[in-house]
Amino acid sequence: MALTKCPSCNKRISSKARECPHCQFVLAGQSKEDIQRERRRLNQEKSDKLVSRSMLALIIAIAAFTYLFMQQPQPQSWGYNIAIGGIIVGLVWFVINRVQLVFLKKKR
């Protein structure tokens, strides 16, 4: 009895299990092609989520920069600090999501 990963939740399960005890994905009667298709679907789903999050982070950074450029708040005012914070948070979040996306694609 060897341990393998569930194609649906990626948790370790017995190779003889008929269904995953964690997510109830039915393994019995599934061909290897069906299991591979499920893995590809889940990887694509993860990739789509990361792309969506990175675009949201970029929108936050652009919105903060636009506010800073258009309104030109006084340095050390709350508007200035929020705009700078938004730019930093948005760009850091964007970079983190893109790095996660690269690792996800390398894992394939």
DSSP file (Angstrom, degrees, kcal/mol; ACC not computed):
  #  RESIDUE AA STRUCTURE BP1 BP2  ACC     N-H-->O    O-->H-N    N-H-->O    O-->H-N    TCO  KAPPA ALPHA  PHI   PSI    X-CA   Y-CA   Z-CA
    1    1 A M              0   0    0      0, 0.0     2,-0.2     0, 0.0    13,-0.0   0.000 360.0 360.0 360.0 111.5    0.0    0.0    0.0
    2    2 A A        -     0   0    0      1,-0.0    13,-2.7     0, 0.0     2,-0.4  -0.656 360.0-117.1-101.6 158.5    1.7    3.2   -1.2
    3    3 A L  E     +A   14   0A   0     -2,-0.2     2,-0.3    11,-0.2    11,-0.2  -0.801  36.5 170.8 -96.4 138.3    0.7    6.8   -0.6
    4    4 A T  E     -A   13   0A   0      9,-3.2     9,-3.4    -2,-0.4     2,-0.4  -0.855  34.6 -97.7-135.6 171.1   -0.3    9.0   -3.4
    5    5 A K  E     -A   12   0A   0     -2,-0.3     7,-0.2     7,-0.2     6,-0.0  -0.751  33.7-117.3 -95.9 140.7   -1.8   12.4   -3.8
    6    6 A C     >  -     0   0    0      5,-2.5     4,-1.8    -2,-0.4    -1,-0.0  -0.566  18.3-139.3 -69.0 133.1   -5.4   13.0   -4.3
    7    7 A P  T  4 S+     0   0    0      0, 0.0    35,-0.2     0, 0.0    -1,-0.1   0.717  98.6  45.1 -69.4 -17.8   -6.0   14.7   -7.7
    8    8 A S  T  4 S+     0   0    0      3,-0.1    -2,-0.0    17,-0.1    -3,-0.0   0.910 131.4  12.3 -91.0 -49.0   -8.6   16.9   -6.3
    9    9 A C  T  4 S-     0   0    0      2,-0.1     3,-0.1    16,-0.0    -1,-0.0   0.510  88.5-130.2-110.9  -6.2   -7.2   18.2   -2.9
   10   10 A N     <  +     0   0    0     -4,-1.8     2,-0.2     1,-0.2    -5,-0.0   0.659  59.6 138.4  64.4  18.7   -3.5   17.1   -3.2
   11   11 A K        -     0   0    0      1,-0.1    -5,-2.5    -6,-0.0     2,-0.3  -0.622  62.7 -95.9 -89.8 156.2   -3.5   15.5    0.2
   12   12 A R  E     +A    5   0A   0     -2,-0.2     2,-0.3    -7,-0.2    -7,-0.2  -0.538  52.9 163.9 -76.7 131.7   -1.8   12.2    0.7
   13   13 A I  E     -A    4   0A   0     -9,-3.4    -9,-3.2    -2,-0.3     2,-0.1  -0.899  43.2 -82.9-138.7 167.4   -4.1    9.1    0.5
   14   14 A S  E >   -A    3   0A   0     -2,-0.3     3,-1.1   -11,-0.2   -11,-0.2  -0.448  30.9-131.8 -70.2 144.5   -3.7    5.4    0.1
   15   15 A S  T 3  S+     0   0    0    -13,-2.7    -1,-0.1     1,-0.2   -12,-0.1   0.678 108.4  53.6 -70.9 -15.6   -3.2    4.2   -3.5
   16   16 A K  T 3  S+     0   0    0    -14,-0.3    -1,-0.2     3,-0.0     2,-0.1   0.434  81.0 119.4 -96.9  -0.7   -5.9    1.5   -2.8
   17   17 A A    <   -     0   0    0     -3,-1.1     3,-0.1     1,-0.1    -4,-0.0  -0.385  54.9-152.1 -68.1 142.0   -8.5    4.0   -1.5
   18   18 A R  S    S+     0   0    0      1,-0.3     9,-2.6     9,-0.1    10,-2.4   0.766  81.3   9.0 -84.0 -28.2  -11.8    4.1   -3.5
   19   19 A E  B    S-B   26   0B   0      7,-0.3    -1,-0.3     8,-0.2     7,-0.2  -0.988  88.5 -95.2-148.6 155.7  -12.4    7.7   -2.6
   20   20 A C     >  -     0   0    0      5,-2.3     4,-1.7    -2,-0.3    -7,-0.1  -0.533  24.2-149.3 -71.4 128.9  -10.4   10.5   -0.9
   21   21 A P  T  4 S+     0   0    0      0, 0.0    -1,-0.1     0, 0.0    -8,-0.0   0.671  94.9  49.5 -72.7 -14.4  -11.3   10.7    2.8
   22   22 A H  T  4 S+     0   0    0      3,-0.1    -2,-0.0   -11,-0.1    -9,-0.0   0.887 131.4   8.7 -89.7 -44.9  -10.6   14.4    2.8
   23   23 A C  T  4 S-     0   0    0      2,-0.1     3,-0.1     0, 0.0    -1,-0.0   0.426  91.2-123.4-120.0  -1.3  -12.7   15.7   -0.2
   24   24 A Q     <  +     0   0    0     -4,-1.7     2,-0.4     1,-0.2     0, 0.0   0.742  47.8 165.7  62.8  26.9  -14.7   12.6   -1.2
   25   25 A F        -     0   0    0      1,-0.1    -5,-2.3    -5,-0.0     2,-0.5  -0.623  39.5-123.3 -70.8 126.9  -13.3   12.6   -4.8
   26   26 A V  B     +B   19   0B   0     -2,-0.4    -7,-0.3    -7,-0.2    -1,-0.1  -0.625  37.1 170.5 -80.5 119.1  -14.2    9.2   -6.2
   27   27 A L    >   +     0   0    0     -9,-2.6     3,-1.8    -2,-0.5    -8,-0.2   0.723  49.1  96.5 -97.1 -27.7  -11.0    7.4   -7.4
   28   28 A A  T 3  S+     0   0    0    -10,-2.4     3,-0.1     1,-0.3   -10,-0.1  -0.444  96.1  12.7 -67.4 131.5  -12.6    4.0   -8.1
   29   29 A G  T 3  S+     0   0    0      1,-0.3     2,-0.4    -2,-0.2    -1,-0.3   0.415  96.5 127.0  83.9  -2.9  -13.5    3.6  -11.8
   30   30 A Q    <   -     0   0    0     -3,-1.8    -1,-0.3     4,-0.0     2,-0.1  -0.734  53.7-137.9 -88.6 133.5  -11.5    6.7  -12.8
   31   31 A S     >  -     0   0    0     -2,-0.4     4,-2.1    -3,-0.1     5,-0.2  -0.391  27.4-106.2 -80.2 167.3   -9.0    6.2  -15.6
   32   32 A K  H  > S+     0   0    0      1,-0.2     4,-2.5     2,-0.2     5,-0.2   0.847 122.8  56.6 -62.6 -32.3   -5.6    7.8  -15.4
   33   33 A E  H  > S+     0   0    0      2,-0.2     4,-2.5     1,-0.2    -1,-0.2   0.900 105.8  49.8 -64.9 -40.7   -6.8   10.3  -18.0
   34   34 A D  H  > S+     0   0    0      2,-0.2     4,-2.0     1,-0.2    -2,-0.2   0.906 112.0  47.8 -64.2 -41.2   -9.7   11.3  -15.8
   35   35 A I  H  X S+     0   0    0     -4,-2.1     4,-2.1     2,-0.2    -2,-0.2   0.910 112.7  48.5 -66.8 -42.3   -7.4   11.8  -12.8
   36   36 A Q  H  X S+     0   0    0     -4,-2.5     4,-2.6     1,-0.2    -2,-0.2   0.896 109.8  53.0 -63.8 -39.4   -4.9   13.8  -15.0
   37   37 A R  H  X S+     0   0    0     -4,-2.5     4,-2.4     1,-0.2    -1,-0.2   0.897 108.3  50.2 -62.3 -40.3   -7.7   15.9  -16.3
   38   38 A E  H  X S+     0   0    0     -4,-2.0     4,-2.3     2,-0.2    -1,-0.2   0.902 110.6  49.6 -64.9 -41.0   -8.8   16.7  -12.7
   39   39 A R  H  X S+     0   0    0     -4,-2.1     4,-2.4     2,-0.2    -2,-0.2   0.919 111.7  48.2 -63.5 -43.5   -5.3   17.7  -11.8
   40   40 A R  H  X S+     0   0    0     -4,-2.6     4,-2.5     1,-0.2    -2,-0.2   0.899 110.4  52.1 -63.8 -39.8   -5.0   20.0  -14.8
   41   41 A R  H  X S+     0   0    0     -4,-2.4     4,-2.2     1,-0.2    -2,-0.2   0.917 111.1  46.9 -62.4 -43.5   -8.4   21.5  -14.0
   42   42 A L  H  X S+     0   0    0     -4,-2.3     4,-2.4     2,-0.2    -2,-0.2   0.895 111.9  50.1 -66.9 -40.1   -7.3   22.3  -10.4
   43   43 A N  H  X S+     0   0    0     -4,-2.4     4,-2.4     2,-0.2    -2,-0.2   0.902 111.4  49.0 -64.4 -40.0   -4.0   23.7  -11.5
   44   44 A Q  H  X S+     0   0    0     -4,-2.5     4,-2.6     2,-0.2    -2,-0.2   0.892 109.8  52.2 -65.3 -38.9   -5.8   26.0  -14.0
   45   45 A E  H  X S+     0   0    0     -4,-2.2     4,-2.0     2,-0.2    -2,-0.2   0.917 110.9  47.0 -62.5 -44.3   -8.2   27.0  -11.3
   46   46 A K  H  X S+     0   0    0     -4,-2.4     4,-2.2     2,-0.2    -2,-0.2   0.911 112.1  50.8 -63.0 -42.5   -5.3   28.0   -9.0
   47   47 A S  H  X S+     0   0    0     -4,-2.4     4,-2.4     1,-0.2    -2,-0.2   0.913 109.1  50.7 -62.0 -43.6   -3.6   29.8  -11.9
   48   48 A D  H  X S+     0   0    0     -4,-2.6     4,-2.4     1,-0.2    -1,-0.2   0.892 109.6  50.8 -62.1 -40.4   -6.7   31.8  -12.6
   49   49 A K  H  X S+     0   0    0     -4,-2.0     4,-2.5     2,-0.2    -1,-0.2   0.915 110.8  48.5 -63.9 -42.8   -7.1   32.8   -9.0
   50   50 A L  H  X S+     0   0    0     -4,-2.2     4,-2.3     2,-0.2    -2,-0.2   0.893 111.3  49.6 -66.2 -39.0   -3.5   34.0   -8.8
   51   51 A V  H  X S+     0   0    0     -4,-2.4     4,-2.1     2,-0.2    -1,-0.2   0.920 111.7  49.2 -65.1 -42.2   -3.9   36.0  -12.0
   52   52 A S  H  X S+     0   0    0     -4,-2.4     4,-2.1     1,-0.2    -2,-0.2   0.917 112.4  47.9 -62.6 -43.5   -7.1   37.6  -10.7
   53   53 A R  H  X S+     0   0    0     -4,-2.5     4,-2.3     1,-0.2    -1,-0.2   0.885 110.5  51.2 -66.0 -38.0   -5.5   38.5   -7.4
   54   54 A S  H  X S+     0   0    0     -4,-2.3     4,-2.1     2,-0.2    -1,-0.2   0.878 109.8  49.9 -69.1 -34.6   -2.5   40.0   -9.1
   55   55 A M  H  X S+     0   0    0     -4,-2.1     4,-2.3     2,-0.2    -1,-0.2   0.894 110.1  50.8 -68.7 -38.0   -4.7   42.1  -11.4
   56   56 A L  H  X S+     0   0    0     -4,-2.1     4,-2.1     2,-0.2    -2,-0.2   0.913 110.3  49.9 -62.8 -42.3   -6.6   43.3   -8.3
   57   57 A A  H  X S+     0   0    0     -4,-2.3     4,-2.1     1,-0.2    -2,-0.2   0.894 110.6  49.6 -63.2 -39.8   -3.3   44.2   -6.6
   58   58 A L  H  X S+     0   0    0     -4,-2.1     4,-2.6     2,-0.2    -1,-0.2   0.881 108.8  52.3 -67.5 -37.9   -2.2   46.1   -9.7
   59   59 A I  H  X S+     0   0    0     -4,-2.3     4,-2.7     2,-0.2    -2,-0.2   0.899 108.7  51.1 -63.8 -40.4   -5.5   48.0   -9.8
   60   60 A I  H  X S+     0   0    0     -4,-2.1     4,-2.3     2,-0.2    -2,-0.2   0.932 112.1  46.5 -61.8 -45.7   -5.0   49.0   -6.2
   61   61 A A  H  X S+     0   0    0     -4,-2.1     4,-2.3     1,-0.2    -2,-0.2   0.910 114.2  47.2 -64.1 -42.1   -1.5   50.3   -6.9
   62   62 A I  H  X S+     0   0    0     -4,-2.6     4,-2.7     2,-0.2    -2,-0.2   0.904 111.5  50.9 -66.9 -40.6   -2.6   52.2  -10.0
   63   63 A A  H  X S+     0   0    0     -4,-2.7     4,-2.4     2,-0.2    -2,-0.2   0.914 111.7  47.5 -63.2 -42.1   -5.6   53.7   -8.2
   64   64 A A  H  X S+     0   0    0     -4,-2.3     4,-2.3     2,-0.2    -2,-0.2   0.907 113.2  48.2 -65.6 -41.4   -3.3   54.9   -5.3
   65   65 A F  H  X S+     0   0    0     -4,-2.3     4,-2.6     2,-0.2    -2,-0.2   0.906 110.7  51.5 -65.4 -40.6   -0.8   56.3   -7.8
   66   66 A T  H  X S+     0   0    0     -4,-2.7     4,-3.1     2,-0.2     5,-0.3   0.917 110.3  48.8 -62.5 -43.1   -3.6   58.1   -9.7
   67   67 A Y  H  X>S+     0   0    0     -4,-2.4     4,-2.4     1,-0.2     5,-0.6   0.931 112.5  48.5 -60.4 -45.1   -4.9   59.7   -6.5
   68   68 A L  H  X5S+     0   0    0     -4,-2.3     4,-0.9     1,-0.2    -2,-0.2   0.890 116.7  42.5 -63.0 -39.8   -1.4   60.8   -5.6
   69   69 A F  H  <5S+     0   0    0     -4,-2.6    -2,-0.2     2,-0.1    -1,-0.2   0.911 121.1  38.4 -73.9 -44.2   -0.8   62.3   -9.0
   70   70 A M  H  <5S+     0   0    0     -4,-3.1    -2,-0.2    -5,-0.2    -3,-0.2   0.909 125.8  33.1 -77.9 -42.9   -4.2   63.9   -9.5
   71   71 A Q  H  <5S-     0   0    0     -4,-2.4    -3,-0.2    -5,-0.3    -2,-0.1   0.769  83.1-157.8 -86.5 -27.1   -4.9   65.2   -6.0
   72   72 A Q     << -     0   0    0     -4,-0.9    -4,-0.1    -5,-0.6    -3,-0.1   0.940  17.0-159.2  44.9  63.6   -1.3   66.0   -5.0
   73   73 A P        -     0   0    0      0, 0.0    -1,-0.1     0, 0.0     3,-0.1  -0.286  26.3 -91.0 -68.3 157.1   -1.9   65.9   -1.3
   74   74 A Q    >   -     0   0    0      1,-0.1     3,-1.9     2,-0.1     6,-0.4  -0.412  50.8 -97.4 -65.7 139.1    0.5   67.6    1.1
   75   75 A P  T 3  S+     0   0    0      0, 0.0    -1,-0.1     0, 0.0     3,-0.1  -0.294 110.0  22.4 -56.8 144.2    3.4   65.3    2.3
   76   76 A Q  T 3  S+     0   0    0      1,-0.3     2,-0.2    -3,-0.1    -2,-0.1   0.498  94.4 125.2  72.2   8.1    2.7   63.8    5.7
   77   77 A S  S <> S-     0   0    0     -3,-1.9     4,-2.4     1,-0.1    -1,-0.3  -0.527  76.4-110.4 -85.8 164.9   -1.1   64.3    5.3
   78   78 A W  H  > S+     0   0    0      1,-0.2     4,-2.4     2,-0.2     5,-0.2   0.873 118.3  53.1 -65.3 -35.8   -3.4   61.3    5.8
   79   79 A G  H  > S+     0   0    0      2,-0.2     4,-2.1     1,-0.2    -1,-0.2   0.901 110.1  47.4 -64.7 -41.1   -4.2   61.2    2.1
   80   80 A Y  H  > S+     0   0    0     -6,-0.4     4,-2.6     2,-0.2     5,-0.2   0.931 113.3  47.8 -64.3 -46.7   -0.6   61.2    1.1
   81   81 A N  H  X S+     0   0    0     -4,-2.4     4,-2.5     1,-0.2    -2,-0.2   0.885 112.3  49.0 -64.4 -39.4    0.2   58.4    3.5
   82   82 A I  H  X S+     0   0    0     -4,-2.4     4,-2.7     2,-0.2    -1,-0.2   0.906 111.6  49.7 -67.0 -40.4   -2.7   56.3    2.4
   83   83 A A  H  X S+     0   0    0     -4,-2.1     4,-2.3     2,-0.2    -2,-0.2   0.936 113.1  45.4 -64.0 -46.2   -1.8   56.7   -1.3
   84   84 A I  H  X S+     0   0    0     -4,-2.6     4,-2.5     1,-0.2    -2,-0.2   0.922 114.1  49.8 -62.9 -43.0    1.9   55.7   -0.6
   85   85 A G  H  X S+     0   0    0     -4,-2.5     4,-3.0    -5,-0.2     5,-0.3   0.898 110.1  51.0 -61.6 -40.9    0.7   52.8    1.5
   86   86 A G  H  X S+     0   0    0     -4,-2.7     4,-2.5     2,-0.2     5,-0.2   0.893 110.3  48.9 -64.0 -40.3   -1.7   51.7   -1.3
   87   87 A I  H  X S+     0   0    0     -4,-2.3     4,-2.4     2,-0.2     5,-0.2   0.944 114.9  44.4 -63.5 -47.1    1.0   51.9   -3.9
   88   88 A I  H  X S+     0   0    0     -4,-2.5     4,-2.7     2,-0.2     5,-0.3   0.945 116.1  45.5 -64.1 -49.3    3.4   49.8   -1.7
   89   89 A V  H  X S+     0   0    0     -4,-3.0     4,-2.7     1,-0.2     5,-0.2   0.927 114.3  49.2 -61.6 -45.3    0.8   47.2   -0.7
   90   90 A G  H  X S+     0   0    0     -4,-2.5     4,-2.2    -5,-0.3    -1,-0.2   0.915 114.3  44.0 -61.2 -44.5   -0.5   46.9   -4.2
   91   91 A L  H  X S+     0   0    0     -4,-2.4     4,-2.4    -5,-0.2    -1,-0.2   0.900 114.9  47.9 -70.2 -40.3    3.0   46.4   -5.7
   92   92 A V  H  X S+     0   0    0     -4,-2.7     4,-2.5    -5,-0.2    -2,-0.2   0.930 113.5  48.1 -64.8 -44.0    4.2   44.0   -3.0
   93   93 A W  H  X S+     0   0    0     -4,-2.7     4,-2.3    -5,-0.3    -2,-0.2   0.895 111.1  51.9 -62.6 -39.9    1.0   42.0   -3.3
   94   94 A F  H  X S+     0   0    0     -4,-2.2     4,-2.3    -5,-0.2    -2,-0.2   0.935 111.0  46.6 -60.9 -47.8    1.3   41.9   -7.1
   95   95 A V  H  X S+     0   0    0     -4,-2.4     4,-2.4     1,-0.2    -2,-0.2   0.910 111.3  51.6 -63.9 -42.7    4.9   40.7   -6.9
   96   96 A I  H  X S+     0   0    0     -4,-2.5     4,-2.3     1,-0.2    -1,-0.2   0.922 111.2  47.7 -60.4 -44.8    4.0   38.0   -4.4
   97   97 A N  H  X S+     0   0    0     -4,-2.3     4,-2.1     1,-0.2    -1,-0.2   0.892 111.5  50.3 -64.4 -39.4    1.2   36.7   -6.6
   98   98 A R  H  X S+     0   0    0     -4,-2.3     4,-2.1     2,-0.2    -1,-0.2   0.887 109.7  50.3 -67.8 -37.8    3.4   36.6   -9.7
   99   99 A V  H  X S+     0   0    0     -4,-2.4     4,-2.3     2,-0.2    -2,-0.2   0.920 110.6  50.1 -65.0 -42.5    6.1   34.7   -7.8
  100  100 A Q  H  X S+     0   0    0     -4,-2.3     4,-2.2     1,-0.2    -2,-0.2   0.887 109.4  52.2 -60.9 -38.5    3.5   32.2   -6.7
  101  101 A L  H  X S+     0   0    0     -4,-2.1     4,-2.2     2,-0.2    -1,-0.2   0.893 108.0  50.7 -65.2 -40.4    2.3   31.9  -10.3
  102  102 A V  H  X S+     0   0    0     -4,-2.1     4,-2.1     2,-0.2    -2,-0.2   0.928 111.5  47.8 -63.5 -44.7    5.8   31.2  -11.5
  103  103 A F  H  X S+     0   0    0     -4,-2.3     4,-1.8     1,-0.2    -2,-0.2   0.878 110.3  52.6 -64.6 -36.8    6.2   28.4   -8.9
  104  104 A L  H  X S+     0   0    0     -4,-2.2     4,-0.8     1,-0.2    -1,-0.2   0.909 111.0  46.5 -64.5 -41.6    2.9   26.9   -9.8
  105  105 A K  H  < S+     0   0    0     -4,-2.2     3,-0.4     1,-0.2    -2,-0.2   0.845 111.1  51.6 -71.3 -32.7    3.8   26.8  -13.5
  106  106 A K  H  < S+     0   0    0     -4,-2.1    -1,-0.2     1,-0.2    -2,-0.2   0.846 102.8  61.2 -68.7 -32.1    7.2   25.3  -12.7
  107  107 A K  H  <        0   0    0     -4,-1.8    -1,-0.2     1,-0.3    -2,-0.2   0.766 360.0 360.0 -66.6 -25.8    5.5   22.6  -10.6
  108  108 A R     <        0   0    0     -4,-0.8    -1,-0.3    -3,-0.4    -2,-0.1   0.505 360.0 360.0 -67.1 360.0    3.6   21.4  -13.7
